[in-house]
Amino acid sequence: MGYSQNLTKIAERVVDCPLKCEKVVNDSNNGIIPRGIFYEGENRNGSRGIIAVGLNPGKASFAEKKAMLKGSNSYDVYVNFFLENLVYKHKYFNHTREVVNSLGFDGPIVWTELVKCQCDGRNGDIAQQTFRTCINEYLKDEIKLFPSYTIF
C-alpha cells in the first residue's frame, strides 16, 4: 500500500473522530468535521517532499458544510471539496506552496494540521490538551509515513 493510501486511512479515522475536545468543533450533524489532511502529489514529481503543518483548519464555509452534509461527511467528499475550492485557490495554500517551492521542495506536499478540528471561538484559541490529543492520535502516525520528508 502506498504512502497516500496509508495517509487516507488516517484521514478517514480523523473524519470519524468520536472525541469532543475542548475549544474546538466536531459537529458532523452540521457539516463541521475534523479535517485538514491532504496529499498533493499531482505535478510534484521531485524527490524532496515536505509535510506542511498548519495550526488547525479555518472555519468551514457555508458551501463546505453543505457539501459535507450532502455527501454524508466522508473523507472523499472533503477531498473533492478541497480540490475544487481550496488547495489551488486559497491564498494560504498558494502562499505556502510558493515558499515550499522557493526552498527547493519539488516533491509531494502532505498538507496537515496540528489540531484537526476548527476552533469554536477565536481562531488559534486551542486548549493544550486538544493539541496533545490530536498529535498523539493522528499527527505522529502521519509523520511516520513520510520519514524522509521535511516538516514545515
Buried (B, 14 or more C-beta within 10 A) or exposed (E): EEBBEBBBEBBBBBBEBEEEBEBBBBBBEEBBBBBBBBBBBEEBEEEBBBBBBBBBBBEBEEEBBEBBBEBEBBBEBBBEBBBEBBBEEEEEBEEBBEEBBEEEBBBBBBBBBBBBBBBBEEEEEBEEEBBEBBBEBBBEBBBEBBEEBBEB
